Amino acid sequence: MPYNKKRQLDSESDGEQQILKKSKGDKEVPKDLKQGRDAEGNPYWEIGNNRRIGTSKYRGATLVSIREYYAAPDGELRPGKKGITLSLDQYRALLRAIPELNEQLRSDGHEVGLIPAAEASAILGKADKPTKPKSQKANIDATSDEEEADD
């Protein structure tokens, strides 16, 4: 039976619940991140399914990588083609977008379970920026000579 006909028969059945299968990418993500160091001494954190997030230096620049790893024939995990490496500026932009992304995911009905947006903005550096003390400005209108002359 062709695939399309099977799908039509399944969708036409009344009262029969469809059982959704998990795709390959829906594997369990560890609750606690496992930290380690690669062969070059760079720190990384396991985020599940042979995927890691870590930092490294290249030509004096610090980079943040999220990458999938594969098992080499010698049994060692090596970085694969699938992944992304961000500069610190790009990483900061990602962090600024995360609270809004979390809100969107929550509004779509997904459980995110991360820190609230207010705490995230404090962590992301808005609280870290040095603030200039506000100078005490005199209220020019209230101390005007014209008002004293009218009284």
Residue pairs with C-beta under 8 A, 6 or more apart in sequence:
10 16
10 18
25 49
27 48
27 49
28 48
29 47
29 48
29 49
30 46
30 47
30 48
33 45
33 46
33 47
34 45
34 46
35 43
35 44
35 45
35 46
36 43
36 44
36 45
36 46
37 43
37 44
38 44
38 54
40 56
42 54
42 55
42 56
42 57
43 54
43 55
44 52
44 53
44 54
44 55
45 52
45 53
45 54
46 52
47 53
47 66
49 68
50 68
50 69
50 70
50 71
50 77
51 66
51 67
51 68
51 69
51 83
52 65
52 66
52 67
52 69
53 64
53 65
53 66
54 64
54 65
54 67
55 62
55 63
55 64
55 65
56 62
56 63
56 65
57 63
61 87
61 88
62 88
63 85
63 86
63 87
63 88
64 85
64 86
64 88
64 91
65 79
65 83
65 84
65 85
65 86
66 83
66 84
66 86
67 79
67 80
67 82
67 83
67 84
67 85
68 79
68 80
68 82
68 83
69 77
69 78
69 79
69 80
70 77
70 78
70 80
71 77
71 78
72 78
86 94
92 124
92 125
95 120
95 124
96 124
98 114
98 120
99 117
99 120
99 121
100 117
102 112
102 114
102 117
103 117
105 112
106 112
114 120
115 123
121 127
141 147
